[in-house]
């Protein structure tokens, strides 16, 4: 009965970049907070990519 979101790390970063460019990070956060569980796949790959790493650290 939990609302669950499955996403790859690459897709998550892409959504974050788009939200940032459109100055809609607040709306992005509200949308994601509606989920009870978020499963991010391929996290190890993302942490080794410099562009992803910058976002993860922020």
C-alpha positions as CSV (number, residue, x, y, z in Angstrom):
1,X,0.0,0.0,0.0
2,X,3.0,2.3,-0.2
3,X,3.4,4.8,-3.1
4,X,6.7,3.8,-4.6
5,X,8.8,5.5,-7.3
6,X,11.4,3.6,-9.3
7,X,14.0,5.6,-11.2
8,X,17.5,5.3,-12.5
9,X,20.1,7.7,-11.2
10,X,20.6,9.2,-14.7
11,X,16.8,9.9,-15.0
12,X,16.8,11.5,-11.6
13,X,19.7,13.8,-12.4
14,X,18.1,14.7,-15.7
15,X,14.8,15.7,-13.9
16,X,16.8,17.7,-11.3
17,X,18.7,19.6,-14.0
18,X,15.5,20.4,-15.9
19,X,13.8,21.6,-12.7
20,X,16.8,23.7,-11.8
21,X,16.9,25.3,-15.3
22,X,13.2,26.0,-15.1
23,X,13.5,27.4,-11.5
24,X,11.0,24.7,-10.4
25,X,12.9,22.9,-7.7
26,X,10.2,23.6,-5.1
27,X,7.6,21.9,-7.3
28,X,10.0,19.0,-8.0
29,X,10.4,18.5,-4.2
30,X,6.7,18.6,-3.6
31,X,6.1,16.0,-6.3
32,X,8.8,13.7,-4.9
33,X,7.6,14.1,-1.3
34,X,4.3,12.5,-2.3
35,X,6.1,9.1,-2.5
36,X,6.6,6.8,0.5
37,X,9.5,5.0,-1.0
38,X,11.9,6.0,-3.8
39,X,14.3,3.4,-5.3
40,X,17.2,4.8,-7.2
41,X,19.0,2.3,-9.4
42,X,22.6,2.6,-10.7
43,X,23.7,4.8,-7.9
44,X,27.3,3.5,-8.0
45,X,27.6,4.5,-11.7
46,X,26.3,8.0,-10.9
47,X,28.7,8.7,-8.1
48,X,31.7,8.1,-10.4
49,X,30.5,10.5,-13.1
50,X,31.7,14.0,-12.4
51,X,28.5,15.8,-13.5
52,X,26.4,13.5,-11.3
53,X,28.8,13.8,-8.4
54,X,28.4,17.5,-8.3
55,X,24.6,17.1,-8.0
56,X,24.9,14.4,-5.3
57,X,27.2,16.6,-3.2
58,X,24.8,19.6,-3.4
